């Protein structure tokens, strides 16, 4: 049985699903444009993990005292980006992806957020979501 998710968790999951769905058509292009496809897939994986990790860390910090939350925020921030840097170096060295495609994959979560917002704006659903 699924527990009731908060609005933040539902939004986070929606964005992650959008990003993961962009990988489906890219998989079909793996044999023809390997470097670009691997770059996009590796970038979206890093972006998705980074976004999920950020939301998890924010939820952990919210209930803490001001000084404790500031220290924890700095630790979480630098640990996330250390992981992202190590992951990026390993991907570039081992898989040799197209760097531009990898960079676009790294901003795929931001692109999904903007796309989702524009979709809600056009359909008029952003006011309904805020009313919940």
Protein Blocks (a to p, Z undefined) as FASTA:
>chain_A
ZZdddfklmmmmmmmmmmmmmmmmmmmmmmmmmmlmmmmmmmmmmmmmmmmmmmmmmmmm
mmpcfklmmmmmmmmmmmmmmmmmmmmmmmmmmnopafklmmmmmmmmmmmmmmmmmmmm
mnopmmmmmmZZ
